Amino acid sequence: MLGTILLIVLILILIGALPTWPHSSGWGYYPSGGIGLVLIIVVILLLMGRI
């Protein structure tokens, strides 16, 4: 249950950090890349049953 909520929140953060939105156009790809890495780690932990 907690893992699913965490996964949904990370996906929403990743979408909000994409540089196509006006508020994040000056950030470049760094925030979305970092959040994407965290998202991949969480998905791997979910698949392994650690979360």
N, C-alpha and C positions, 0 to 999 in steps of 0.2 A: 504494500500500500504506500509506504513512504517513498519507495523507489520510483513508483509511477508518478507521484506528485513531483518529485525532484526532476524526473525526466521531462515532464510537461513544462515546468518552470524554466529549465535550461533551454528547451527548444524556443520558448517565447523570448528569452533573453537573447538567444542567437539571432532570431528574426529581427529584434529591435536594434541589434548592433550592426546589421548589414549596412554598408555604406550607400545604399540606394535611397535611404530615408533622409529628408532634409536635415534633421538634427544630428546625424552622424556622418555627413558627407565629408567632413574634414578629418575624420579619424583614420581613414584608410582601412586596410583589411586586418590590422593587428587585433582589435578587440574580437571580431568574429572568429578569427583563427584561434585565439586563446580559448574562447568559449566553446568552439567546436572541439578542441582537444579535450576539454573537461567533459563535454557531452559524450565523446567516444569512450573515455575512461568510465563514465557512469554506466553506459550501455554494456561495456565489457563486464563490469562488476555485477550488473543486473543478470546478465546471462550466466555468470558463474555462481549466482545465488548468494553473493556476499552482502547485498543490500536487501 
